[in-house]
Amino acid sequence: MQICILACSVFEPELKKVLKDIKNKNLFEDDIKVTYLDFGLHTNLDKLEEQVTGALDKLTLEYDKVIVLYGSKCHYRFFEFLQKYNNIITIKPANCLEAIIGDKVVESYVEAKDIYLTSGWIEKFDELNKFSNAVDNYDVINQFGMYENAIIGNTGVIEITDDMIFELYEKIQTPVEVEDVDINIFENLIIDALERAVVK
């Protein structure tokens, strides 16, 4: 069976590690390919829909199953425009933060005082406004200014240095903390999706 994962490139650091571990453990015999779309598409919903459906129009013809690593918080009509594809697998988490960091992110929505970020966010932060009109530094600061803290969920796939933390703080003007996150949260999500892809 030919399986492809269509993912926002924000997943790239963790996904590379997880897929390597899955391969080393010989958990799946099937060939797994990955197609990444640009980070920041969620800032322009029309562009996001266009890019995702454009990719799926091709990938669903080339592969037996396509796992889609996007969620309902990426686009409010996400599952609506996915209905025309019958050989895709979707994930339960509503966005990359929930997928990688887990329940802590969902709980943070209630108090709305902290915002969680992943390794991919840190690596690709400067690409965030590539598809939107909000390119002014003040826009970025305003977006993050409502939060008391920005918490980097550290899965250990990249080294988060003091320089990286300081650079992020300079961009968002919000205190930055680092919190360890179990990579198995995301690995289990990918394994579950692959198992569903193989069964269906």
Disulfide bonds with the S-S distance in Angstrom:
none
